[in-house]
Amino acid sequence: MLRTSSLLKNTRLDKEYDLANISKKLKIPVKYLIAIENEEVKCFPQEPYCSLIIKDYADYLGLNGQEILSFFRRDFEQKKKNKTLTKDNFSFTPQFTFTILVVVIIIIFVFYLTSEYIKFNRPPKLKVDWPENITQEVVDLSGVTDPDSTVRINQDLIIVDNQGNFQKKISIGSSSEIKIIVESKSPNGKTAVEEKTIKIK
């Protein structure tokens, strides 16, 4: 608490002086007297008017105006210094920077674990290029899946290259249609299946 604020207010209350009467006699707006007593620094008048008010107010209350003004200036400067120190506490110290770095690393690590968990537990991608307008007894079937997955077409094991591409020629024979089932199985046992019945025209 500012020493001048408490001293002025307590002295006025002890003498049972009314702010309105003081304002009238000293020709000082009541709002400034209230601001000074309640330490509302934002509402203080500009200098040198503020210092003159402090001195006149103190003299009116029977205090040493010049001494009270010295207290006010000392306390006011101390308060501004404390505010400056408070702002400096929010600077990027090495400890604060290290803490932020650790938090960022933890977030990245958690994100990586989460993405790997989702990737491990999801079925493999599977895209089959189904042929259209089949007019021959052999069908060229191709598609793409995860490179580490195992592909079977109608239970026949198919080779998958490093990019996940696969291809197989399927003999339809004399049938007018054939059902083709493509299954891709990831190393963790998750499967993706596409199937289609192809008719020969």
BAFI-6388 format. One line per 5 residues: their letters; for each residue x, y, z of N, C-alpha, C. Coordinates in Angstrom, 1 decimal. Layout:
<kemars>
a	X:Y:Z:X:Y:Z:X:Y:Z | ...
</kemars>
This chain:
<kemars>
mlrts	0.8:-1.2:0.0:0.0:0.0:0.0:0.9:1.2:0.0 | 0.5:2.3:-0.8:1.3:3.5:-0.8:1.1:4.2:0.6 | 2.2:4.6:1.1:2.2:5.2:2.5:1.4:6.5:2.5 | 1.5:7.3:1.4:0.8:8.6:1.4:-0.7:8.3:1.3 | -1.1:7.4:0.5:-2.6:7.1:0.4:-3.2:6.7:1.8
sllkn	-2.6:5.8:2.5:-3.1:5.3:3.7:-3.0:6.5:4.8 | -1.9:7.2:4.8:-1.8:8.3:5.7:-2.8:9.4:5.5 | -3.0:9.8:4.3:-4.0:10.9:4.0:-5.4:10.4:4.4 | -5.7:9.2:4.0:-7.1:8.7:4.2:-7.4:8.5:5.7 | -6.4:7.9:6.4:-6.6:7.7:7.9:-6.7:9.0:8.6
trldk	-5.9:10.0:8.2:-5.9:11.3:8.9:-7.3:12.0:8.7 | -7.8:11.9:7.5:-9.1:12.5:7.2:-10.2:11.8:8.0 | -10.1:10.5:8.1:-11.2:9.8:8.8:-11.1:10.0:10.3 | -9.9:10.2:10.8:-9.7:10.5:12.2:-10.3:11.8:12.5 | -10.2:12.8:11.6:-10.7:14.1:11.9:-12.1:14.3:11.4
eydla	-12.7:13.2:10.8:-14.1:13.2:10.4:-14.3:14.3:9.4 | -13.4:14.5:8.5:-13.6:15.5:7.4:-14.3:14.8:6.2 | -15.2:15.6:5.6:-15.9:15.1:4.4:-15.2:15.5:3.2 | -15.1:14.5:2.2:-14.4:14.8:1.0:-15.1:15.9:0.2 | -16.4:16.0:0.2:-17.0:17.0:-0.5:-16.7:18.4:0.0
niskk	-16.6:18.6:1.3:-16.2:19.9:1.9:-14.7:20.2:1.5 | -13.9:19.2:1.6:-12.5:19.4:1.3:-12.3:19.8:-0.2 | -13.1:19.1:-1.0:-13.1:19.5:-2.5:-13.5:20.9:-2.7 | -14.5:21.3:-2.0:-15.0:22.7:-2.2:-14.0:23.7:-1.7 | -13.4:23.5:-0.5:-12.5:24.5:0.0:-11.2:24.5:-0.7
lkipv	-10.7:23.4:-1.1:-9.4:23.4:-1.9:-9.6:23.5:-3.4 | -10.8:23.5:-3.8:-11.1:23.5:-5.3:-10.4:22.4:-6.0 | -10.5:21.2:-5.4:-10.0:20.0:-6.0:-11.1:19.0:-6.3 | -11.2:18.5:-7.5:-12.3:17.6:-7.8:-12.3:16.4:-6.9 | -13.5:16.0:-6.4:-13.6:14.9:-5.5:-13.0:13.6:-6.1
kylia	-13.1:13.4:-7.4:-12.6:12.2:-8.0:-11.1:12.0:-7.8 | -10.4:13.2:-7.8:-8.9:13.1:-7.6:-8.6:12.7:-6.2 | -9.4:13.3:-5.2:-9.1:13.0:-3.8:-9.4:11.5:-3.6 | -10.5:11.0:-4.2:-10.8:9.5:-4.0:-9.7:8.7:-4.6 | -9.3:9.1:-5.8:-8.2:8.3:-6.5:-7.0:8.2:-5.7
ienee	-6.6:9.4:-5.1:-5.4:9.4:-4.3:-5.5:8.5:-3.0 | -6.7:8.6:-2.4:-6.9:7.8:-1.1:-7.0:6.3:-1.4 | -7.5:6.0:-2.6:-7.7:4.6:-2.9:-6.6:4.0:-3.8 | -5.5:4.8:-4.0:-4.4:4.3:-4.8:-4.7:4.0:-6.3 | -5.7:4.7:-6.8:-6.1:4.4:-8.2:-5.2:5.3:-9.1
vkcfp	-4.1:4.8:-9.3:-3.0:5.5:-10.1:-3.5:5.9:-11.4 | -4.3:5.1:-12.1:-4.7:5.4:-13.4:-5.6:6.7:-13.5 | -6.2:7.0:-12.3:-7.1:8.1:-12.2:-6.4:9.4:-11.7 | -5.1:9.3:-11.4:-4.4:10.4:-10.9:-4.4:11.5:-11.9 | -4.4:12.8:-11.5:-4.2:13.9:-12.5:-2.8:14.0:-13.0
qepyc	-2.5:14.6:-14.1:-1.2:14.8:-14.6:-0.3:15.7:-13.7 | 1.0:15.4:-13.8:1.9:16.3:-13.1:2.1:17.6:-13.8 | 2.3:18.7:-13.1:2.6:18.8:-11.7:1.4:19.0:-10.8 | 0.2:18.9:-11.5:-1.1:19.1:-10.8:-1.2:18.1:-9.6 | -0.8:16.8:-9.9:-1.0:15.8:-8.9:-0.2:16.1:-7.6
sliik	1.1:16.5:-7.8:1.9:16.8:-6.7:1.4:18.0:-5.9 | 0.8:19.0:-6.6:0.2:20.2:-5.9:-1.0:19.8:-5.1 | -1.8:18.8:-5.6:-3.0:18.4:-4.9:-2.5:17.6:-3.6 | -1.5:16.8:-3.7:-1.0:16.0:-2.6:-0.6:17.0:-1.5 | 0.2:18.0:-1.9:0.7:18.9:-0.9:-0.4:19.7:-0.2
dyady	-1.3:20.3:-1.0:-2.4:21.1:-0.5:-3.3:20.2:0.4 | -3.6:19.0:0.0:-4.4:18.1:0.8:-3.8:17.8:2.1 | -2.5:17.5:2.1:-1.8:17.2:3.3:-1.8:18.4:4.3 | -1.5:19.6:3.7:-1.5:20.8:4.5:-2.8:21.0:5.2 | -3.9:20.8:4.4:-5.2:21.0:4.9:-5.5:20.1:6.1
lglng	-5.0:18.9:6.0:-5.2:17.9:7.1:-4.3:18.1:8.3 | -3.5:19.1:8.2:-2.6:19.4:9.3:-1.3:18.6:9.3 | -1.0:18.0:8.2:0.3:17.3:8.0:1.3:18.2:7.3 | 2.5:17.7:7.3:3.6:18.4:6.6:3.5:18.1:5.1 | 3.0:19.1:4.4:2.7:18.9:3.0:3.9:18.5:2.2
qeils	5.1:19.2:2.4:6.3:18.9:1.7:6.8:17.5:2.0 | 6.7:17.1:3.2:7.1:15.7:3.6:6.2:14.6:3.0 | 4.9:14.9:3.1:4.0:13.9:2.5:4.2:13.8:1.0 | 4.5:14.9:0.3:4.8:14.9:-1.1:6.1:14.1:-1.4 | 7.1:14.2:-0.5:8.3:13.4:-0.7:7.9:11.9:-0.5
ffrrd	7.1:11.5:0.4:6.6:10.2:0.6:5.9:9.7:-0.7 | 5.1:10.5:-1.2:4.3:10.2:-2.4:5.2:9.9:-3.6 | 6.2:10.8:-3.8:7.1:10.6:-4.9:7.9:9.3:-4.8 | 8.4:9.1:-3.5:9.1:7.8:-3.3:8.3:6.6:-3.5 | 7.1:6.6:-2.9:6.2:5.4:-3.1:5.8:5.2:-4.5
feqkk	5.5:6.3:-5.2:5.0:6.2:-6.6:6.1:5.6:-7.5 | 7.4:6.1:-7.3:8.5:5.6:-8.0:8.7:4.1:-7.7 | 8.6:3.7:-6.4:8.7:2.3:-6.0:7.7:1.4:-6.7 | 6.5:1.9:-6.8:5.4:1.1:-7.4:5.7:0.9:-8.9 | 6.2:2.0:-9.6:6.5:1.9:-11.0:7.7:0.9:-11.2
knktl	8.6:0.9:-10.2:9.8:0.0:-10.3:9.3:-1.5:-10.1 | 8.4:-1.7:-9.2:7.9:-3.0:-9.0:7.1:-3.6:-10.3 | 6.4:-2.7:-10.9:5.7:-3.1:-12.2:6.7:-3.5:-13.2 | 7.8:-2.7:-13.3:8.9:-3.0:-14.3:9.5:-4.4:-14.0 | 9.7:-4.6:-12.7:10.3:-5.9:-12.4:9.4:-7.1:-12.7
tkdnf	8.1:-6.8:-12.5:7.1:-7.9:-12.8:7.1:-8.2:-14.2 | 7.2:-7.1:-15.1:7.2:-7.4:-16.5:8.5:-8.1:-16.9 | 9.6:-7.8:-16.2:10.8:-8.5:-16.6:10.8:-10.0:-16.2 | 9.9:-10.3:-15.3:9.8:-11.8:-14.9:9.3:-12.6:-16.0 | 8.7:-12.0:-17.0:8.1:-12.8:-18.1:9.0:-12.9:-19.3
sftpq	10.3:-12.5:-19.1:11.2:-12.6:-20.2:11.6:-14.0:-20.4 | 12.2:-14.3:-21.6:12.6:-15.6:-22.0:13.9:-16.0:-21.3 | 13.9:-16.5:-20.1:15.1:-16.9:-19.5:15.5:-18.3:-20.0 | 16.8:-18.7:-19.8:17.2:-20.0:-20.3:16.3:-21.1:-19.7 | 15.9:-21.0:-18.4:15.1:-22.0:-17.8:13.7:-22.1:-18.5
ftfti	13.2:-20.9:-18.7:11.9:-20.9:-19.4:11.9:-21.4:-20.8 | 13.0:-21.1:-21.5:13.2:-21.6:-22.9:13.3:-23.1:-22.9 | 14.1:-23.6:-21.9:14.3:-25.1:-21.8:13.0:-25.8:-21.5 | 12.2:-25.2:-20.6:10.9:-25.8:-20.3:10.0:-25.8:-21.5 | 9.9:-24.8:-22.3:9.1:-24.8:-23.5:9.6:-25.8:-24.5
lvvvi	11.0:-26.0:-24.6:11.5:-27.0:-25.5:11.1:-28.4:-25.1 | 11.2:-28.6:-23.8:10.8:-30.0:-23.2:9.3:-30.2:-23.5 | 8.5:-29.2:-23.3:7.1:-29.4:-23.6:6.8:-29.7:-25.0 | 7.5:-29.0:-25.9:7.3:-29.2:-27.4:7.8:-30.6:-27.8 | 8.9:-31.1:-27.2:9.4:-32.4:-27.5:8.4:-33.5:-27.0
iiifv	7.8:-33.3:-25.8:6.8:-34.2:-25.3:5.6:-34.3:-26.2 | 5.1:-33.1:-26.6:4.0:-33.0:-27.5:4.2:-33.8:-28.8 | 5.4:-33.5:-29.4:5.8:-34.2:-30.7:5.9:-35.7:-30.5 | 6.4:-36.1:-29.3:6.6:-37.6:-29.1:5.2:-38.2:-28.9 | 4.3:-37.5:-28.1:3.0:-38.1:-28.0:2.2:-38.1:-29.3
fylts	2.4:-37.1:-30.1:1.7:-37.1:-31.4:2.3:-38.3:-32.3 | 3.6:-38.5:-32.2:4.2:-39.6:-33.0:3.7:-41.0:-32.5 | 3.6:-41.2:-31.2:3.1:-42.4:-30.7:1.6:-42.6:-31.0 | 0.9:-41.6:-31.0:-0.6:-41.7:-31.3:-0.7:-42.0:-32.8 | 0.0:-41.4:-33.7:-0.1:-41.7:-35.1:0.4:-43.1:-35.4
eyikf	1.4:-43.6:-34.7:1.9:-44.9:-35.0:0.9:-45.9:-34.4 | 0.2:-45.6:-33.3:-0.8:-46.5:-32.8:-2.0:-46.6:-33.8 | -2.4:-45.5:-34.3:-3.5:-45.5:-35.3:-3.1:-46.2:-36.5 | -1.9:-46.0:-37.0:-1.4:-46.7:-38.2:-1.4:-48.2:-38.0 | -0.9:-48.6:-36.8:-0.8:-50.0:-36.5:-2.1:-50.7:-36.4
nrppk	-3.2:-50.0:-35.9:-4.5:-50.6:-35.7:-5.5:-50.4:-36.8 | -5.1:-49.7:-37.8:-6.0:-49.5:-39.0:-5.8:-50.6:-40.0 | -6.8:-50.9:-40.8:-6.6:-51.9:-41.9:-5.7:-51.2:-43.0 | -5.1:-52.0:-43.8:-4.2:-51.4:-44.9:-5.1:-50.8:-45.9 | -4.6:-49.8:-46.6:-5.3:-49.2:-47.7:-5.4:-50.3:-48.9
lkvdw	-6.4:-50.2:-49.6:-6.6:-51.2:-50.7:-7.4:-50.5:-51.8 | -6.8:-50.4:-53.0:-7.5:-49.8:-54.2:-7.3:-50.8:-55.3 | -8.4:-51.3:-55.9:-8.4:-52.2:-57.0:-8.8:-51.6:-58.2 | -8.1:-51.7:-59.3:-8.5:-51.2:-60.6:-9.3:-52.2:-61.3 | -10.6:-52.2:-61.2:-11.5:-53.2:-61.8:-11.6:-52.9:-63.3
penit	-11.4:-54.0:-64.1:-11.5:-53.8:-65.5:-13.0:-53.6:-66.0 | -13.2:-52.9:-67.0:-14.6:-52.7:-67.5:-14.7:-53.3:-68.9 | -15.9:-53.7:-69.3:-16.3:-54.3:-70.6:-15.4:-55.4:-70.9 | -15.4:-56.5:-70.1:-14.6:-57.7:-70.4:-15.1:-58.5:-71.6 | -14.2:-58.7:-72.6:-14.7:-59.4:-73.8:-13.8:-60.6:-74.0
qevvd	-12.9:-60.9:-73.1:-12.0:-62.0:-73.3:-12.0:-62.9:-72.0 | -11.4:-64.1:-72.1:-11.4:-65.0:-71.0:-10.3:-64.8:-70.0 | -9.5:-63.8:-70.2:-8.4:-63.5:-69.2:-8.6:-62.1:-68.8 | -8.6:-61.9:-67.5:-8.7:-60.5:-66.9:-7.4:-60.1:-66.3 | -7.0:-58.9:-66.7:-5.8:-58.3:-66.1:-6.3:-57.4:-64.9
lsgvt	-6.0:-57.9:-63.7:-6.4:-57.2:-62.5:-5.2:-56.5:-61.8 | -5.3:-55.3:-61.4:-4.2:-54.6:-60.7:-4.7:-53.8:-59.6 | -3.8:-53.3:-58.7:-4.2:-52.5:-57.6:-3.0:-52.0:-56.8 | -3.3:-51.4:-55.7:-2.2:-50.9:-54.8:-2.7:-51.0:-53.4 | -1.7:-51.3:-52.5:-2.0:-51.5:-51.1:-0.7:-51.0:-50.3
dpdst	-0.7:-51.2:-49.0:0.5:-50.9:-48.2:1.7:-51.8:-48.6 | 2.9:-51.3:-48.8:4.0:-52.2:-49.3:4.3:-53.4:-48.4 | 4.0:-53.3:-47.1:4.3:-54.4:-46.2:3.1:-55.4:-46.0 | 2.0:-55.2:-46.8:0.9:-56.0:-46.6:1.0:-57.3:-47.5 | 0.2:-58.3:-47.2:0.1:-59.5:-48.0:-1.2:-59.5:-48.8
vrinq	-1.2:-59.7:-50.1:-2.3:-59.7:-50.9:-2.7:-61.1:-51.5 | -4.0:-61.4:-51.4:-4.5:-62.6:-52.0:-5.7:-62.3:-52.9 | -5.7:-62.9:-54.0:-6.8:-62.8:-55.0:-7.4:-64.1:-55.1 | -8.6:-64.3:-54.7:-9.3:-65.6:-54.7:-8.4:-66.6:-54.0 | -7.8:-66.2:-52.9:-7.0:-67.0:-52.0:-5.6:-67.3:-52.6
dliiv	-5.3:-66.8:-53.8:-4.0:-67.0:-54.4:-3.1:-65.8:-53.9 | -1.9:-66.2:-53.4:-1.0:-65.2:-52.9:-0.3:-64.4:-54.0 | -0.3:-63.1:-53.9:0.2:-62.2:-55.0:1.4:-61.4:-54.5 | 2.3:-61.2:-55.4:3.5:-60.5:-55.0:3.2:-59.0:-55.0 | 3.7:-58.3:-54.0:3.5:-56.8:-53.9:4.9:-56.2:-54.0
dnqgn	5.0:-55.2:-54.8:6.3:-54.5:-55.0:6.6:-53.5:-53.9 | 7.7:-52.8:-53.9:8.1:-51.8:-52.9:7.2:-50.6:-52.8 | 6.4:-50.4:-53.8:5.5:-49.3:-53.8:4.0:-49.7:-53.4 | 3.9:-51.0:-53.2:2.6:-51.6:-52.9:1.7:-52.0:-54.1 | 2.3:-51.9:-55.3:1.5:-52.3:-56.5:1.5:-53.8:-56.6
fqkki	0.4:-54.3:-57.1:0.2:-55.7:-57.4:-0.6:-55.9:-58.7 | -0.4:-57.1:-59.3:-1.1:-57.4:-60.6:-1.2:-58.9:-60.8 | -2.3:-59.3:-61.4:-2.5:-60.7:-61.7:-3.5:-60.9:-62.9 | -3.2:-61.9:-63.7:-4.0:-62.3:-64.8:-4.9:-63.4:-64.3 | -6.2:-63.2:-64.4:-7.2:-64.2:-63.9:-7.9:-64.8:-65.1
sigss	-7.9:-66.1:-65.1:-8.5:-66.8:-66.2:-10.0:-67.1:-65.9 | -10.9:-66.6:-66.7:-12.3:-66.8:-66.5:-12.8:-68.1:-67.1 | -12.2:-68.6:-68.1:-12.6:-69.8:-68.8:-13.9:-69.6:-69.6 | -14.7:-70.6:-69.5:-16.0:-70.6:-70.3:-17.1:-70.0:-69.5 | -16.8:-69.5:-68.3:-17.9:-69.0:-67.4:-18.3:-67.6:-68.0
seiki	-19.6:-67.3:-67.8:-20.1:-66.0:-68.2:-19.8:-64.9:-67.2 | -19.5:-65.3:-66.0:-19.1:-64.3:-65.0:-18.3:-65.0:-63.9 | -17.6:-64.2:-63.1:-16.7:-64.7:-62.1:-16.6:-63.7:-60.9 | -16.6:-64.2:-59.7:-16.5:-63.4:-58.6:-15.1:-63.3:-58.1 | -14.6:-62.1:-58.0:-13.2:-61.9:-57.6:-13.1:-61.2:-56.3
ivesk	-12.4:-61.8:-55.4:-12.2:-61.3:-54.0:-10.7:-60.9:-53.8 | -10.5:-59.7:-53.5:-9.1:-59.2:-53.3:-9.0:-58.9:-51.8 | -8.0:-59.5:-51.1:-7.8:-59.3:-49.7:-6.4:-58.8:-49.4 | -6.3:-57.7:-48.7:-5.0:-57.2:-48.2:-4.9:-57.3:-46.7 | -3.8:-58.0:-46.2:-3.6:-58.2:-44.8:-2.3:-57.6:-44.3
spngk	-2.5:-56.7:-43.3:-1.3:-56.0:-42.7:-0.5:-56.9:-41.8 | 0.7:-56.6:-41.4:1.5:-57.4:-40.5:0.8:-57.6:-39.1 | 0.0:-56.7:-38.7:-0.7:-56.8:-37.4:-2.0:-57.6:-37.5 | -2.3:-58.1:-38.7:-3.5:-59.0:-38.9:-4.8:-58.2:-39.3 | -4.7:-56.9:-39.5:-5.9:-56.2:-40.0:-6.0:-56.4:-41.5
tavee	-7.3:-56.5:-41.9:-7.5:-56.9:-43.3:-8.4:-55.8:-44.0 | -8.2:-55.7:-45.3:-9.1:-54.9:-46.1:-9.5:-55.7:-47.3 | -10.8:-55.7:-47.6:-11.3:-56.6:-48.7:-12.2:-55.8:-49.7 | -11.9:-56.2:-51.0:-12.8:-55.7:-52.0:-13.2:-56.8:-52.9 | -14.4:-56.9:-53.3:-14.9:-58.0:-54.2:-15.8:-57.4:-55.2
ktiki	-15.9:-58.2:-56.3:-16.7:-57.7:-57.4:-17.0:-58.9:-58.3 | -18.2:-59.0:-58.9:-18.6:-60.0:-59.8:-18.4:-59.5:-61.3 | -17.6:-60.1:-62.0:-17.3:-59.6:-63.4:-18.0:-60.5:-64.4 | -18.7:-59.8:-65.3:-19.4:-60.5:-66.4:-18.7:-60.3:-67.7 | -18.6:-61.4:-68.5:-18.1:-61.3:-69.9:-19.1:-61.0:-70.8
k	-18.8:-60.0:-71.7:-19.8:-59.6:-72.7:-19.5:-60.3:-74.0
</kemars>
